[in-house]
Amino acid sequence: MSHRVLVIDDHPLLRRGLGQLLALEPGRGLELAGEAGSGSEGLRLAESLDPDLILLDLEMPGMSGVETLKALREAGYTTPVVVLTVSDRDEDVAETLRAGASGYLLKDMEPERLIDSLSRAVEGEVVISPALTPTLARAMNADSDSDSVGIEALTAREREILGRLARGQSNKMIARELDITAGTAKIHIRNLLRKMKLRSRVEAAVWAVRKGLG
């Protein structure tokens, strides 16, 4: 099965390089569906192409990566969005994950590791550059908004899946262990995020870990 990727980045050479990288790894099941040089163009392409994964630059002129990400989530897109950037600042990591990113990767990572991360992201796994683990911990621990989130509205199955998110399981892993389809797992995750008023599975996972649900 092939997964379609939309790249949103204002640097043409990087977009071209990513497209060539995906083409060199056909066995990974990732193909370039389209590319955009700005956030506004990316939003239009997301609507027309309906990609399986969006790779998004953080710092772009005009509409920034965070603004683009927020617009995608507010429009109802649940497609995994992975930020690919040069910034390792705590505030950028925190703001991006709160806005609904499914991953945060640095542009200096090895191509093979990048492809591996994207392959896992399209299956619903959260992907973070290893170098950012301390940054992620600081950023999310400093975010007190999640302390007010309740789970009273969740069904028993949604609570079970929330615990599995805390353990870092992908949609495919959740589906296999619960004997449901990956599509059904995705729907449950979307519903629990809506009920908990969270933007991403990262926020849900961090909240669950802090509450001892993992």
C-alpha positions in Angstrom: 0.0 0.0 0.0 1.3 3.4 -0.9 1.0 6.4 1.3 0.8 9.9 -0.3 3.0 12.7 1.2 2.5 16.4 0.9 5.6 18.6 1.5 5.1 22.2 2.6 8.4 24.1 2.6 9.5 27.4 1.1 12.8 26.0 -0.2 12.5 24.4 -3.7 15.7 22.5 -3.4 14.6 20.9 -0.1 11.2 19.9 -1.6 13.0 18.4 -4.6 15.4 16.6 -2.4 12.6 15.1 -0.3 10.8 14.0 -3.4 13.9 12.2 -4.7 14.5 10.6 -1.4 11.0 9.2 -1.3 11.4 7.9 -4.8 14.7 6.1 -3.9 12.9 4.1 -1.2 9.9 2.6 -3.0 9.8 -0.3 -0.5 8.8 2.1 2.3 5.4 2.8 0.6 5.8 6.6 0.6 5.3 8.7 -2.5 5.3 12.4 -3.1 1.7 13.5 -3.8 2.4 17.2 -4.0 4.6 20.1 -2.8 3.8 23.6 -1.7 6.1 26.6 -1.2 3.8 28.4 1.3 1.3 27.6 4.0 -1.6 29.0 2.1 -0.7 26.9 -0.9 -0.3 23.9 1.3 -3.8 24.3 2.7 -5.2 24.3 -0.8 -3.3 21.2 -1.8 -4.3 19.4 1.4 -7.9 19.9 0.5 -7.5 18.7 -3.1 -5.0 15.9 -2.5 -6.1 14.5 0.8 -2.6 13.2 1.6 -1.8 10.5 4.2 1.0 12.5 5.7 2.1 16.1 5.6 5.7 17.2 6.1 5.8 20.8 7.2 8.5 23.4 7.5 8.3 25.6 10.7 9.8 28.9 9.5 8.2 30.2 6.3 7.5 33.7 5.1 3.9 34.8 5.3 2.0 32.0 6.9 4.3 30.2 9.4 4.4 26.5 9.9 2.5 26.8 13.2 -0.2 28.9 11.7 -0.5 26.4 8.8 -0.7 23.5 11.3 -3.4 25.3 13.4 -5.4 26.0 10.2 -5.2 22.4 9.2 -6.5 21.2 12.5 -9.2 23.8 12.8 -10.4 22.7 9.3 -10.8 19.2 10.7 -7.8 17.5 9.1 -6.6 14.6 11.2 -3.8 13.7 8.8 -0.5 13.2 10.6 1.6 16.3 10.3 5.3 16.0 10.9 7.3 19.2 11.3 10.8 19.2 9.7 12.9 22.1 10.9 16.3 23.4 12.0 14.9 24.8 15.2 15.5 22.9 18.5 14.2 25.6 20.7 12.0 24.5 23.6 9.3 27.0 22.8 9.0 25.9 19.2 8.7 22.2 20.2 6.0 23.0 22.8 4.0 25.3 20.5 4.1 22.9 17.6 3.0 19.9 19.6 0.3 21.8 21.3 -0.9 22.9 17.8 -1.4 19.3 16.8 1.8 18.1 15.3 2.3 14.3 15.1 6.1 14.6 15.1 9.0 17.0 15.3 12.2 16.2 13.3 15.4 18.1 12.7 16.6 18.7 9.2 20.1 17.5 9.9 19.0 13.9 10.6 20.3 11.1 8.4 18.1 10.4 5.3 17.6 6.8 6.3 16.4 7.7 9.7 14.1 10.4 8.3 12.4 7.9 6.0 12.1 5.5 8.9 10.5 8.2 11.0 8.0 9.2 8.2 7.1 5.5 7.7 6.2 5.2 11.4 4.4 8.6 11.4 2.1 7.6 8.6 1.1 4.5 10.7 0.1 6.8 13.6 3.2 6.7 15.7 4.6 9.9 17.2 8.1 10.6 15.9 10.5 13.0 17.7 14.2 13.4 16.8 16.2 11.6 19.6 18.2 14.7 20.3 15.0 16.5 21.3 13.9 14.1 24.0 15.1 16.4 26.9 13.6 19.4 25.1 10.3 17.6 24.8 10.2 16.6 28.4 10.9 20.2 29.5 8.4 21.7 27.1 5.5 19.3 27.9 6.1 19.4 31.7 5.9 23.2 31.5 2.6 23.0 29.8 0.0 23.1 32.6 -3.0 23.2 30.3 -3.3 19.5 30.2 -3.8 19.2 34.0 -7.4 20.4 33.6 -8.3 17.8 31.0 -10.8 15.2 32.2 -11.7 11.7 30.8 -15.2 11.4 32.1 -16.7 11.6 28.6 -14.6 8.8 27.2 -15.9 5.3 26.6 -14.2 2.3 28.1 -12.6 1.5 24.7 -11.4 5.1 24.3 -9.8 4.9 27.8 -8.1 1.7 26.9 -6.7 3.3 23.7 -5.6 6.4 25.7 -3.5 4.1 27.9 -1.9 2.6 24.8 -1.1 6.0 23.4 0.8 6.6 26.7 2.9 3.5 25.9 3.7 5.0 22.5 1.8 2.4 20.4 0.9 3.2 16.8 -2.5 2.8 15.2 -1.4 -0.5 13.7 -0.2 -1.9 17.1 -3.4 -0.8 18.8 -5.5 -2.3 16.1 -3.6 -5.6 16.2 -3.8 -6.0 20.0 -7.4 -5.0 20.3 -8.5 -7.0 17.2 -9.9 -4.0 15.4 -8.9 -2.3 12.1 -6.4 0.5 12.0 -9.2 2.7 10.6 -11.3 2.0 13.7 -8.4 2.8 16.0 -7.9 6.1 14.2 -11.6 7.0 14.7 -11.4 6.2 18.4 -8.3 8.4 18.7 -10.0 11.2 16.9 -13.0 11.0 19.1 -11.0 10.9 22.4 -9.0 13.9 21.3 -12.2 15.8 20.5 -13.7 14.9 23.9 -10.6 15.8 25.8 -10.2 19.1 23.8 -6.6 18.1 22.8 -5.0 18.8 19.4 -2.7 15.8 19.1 -2.0 12.3 20.3 1.3 13.7 21.8 -0.7 15.8 24.2 -3.0 12.9 25.0 0.0 10.6 25.6 1.8 13.1 27.9 -1.5 13.7 29.8 -2.0 10.0 30.3 1.5 9.3 31.4 1.3 12.1 34.0 -1.9 10.6 35.3 -0.4 7.1 35.5 -2.5 5.6 32.8 0.3 4.1 30.8 
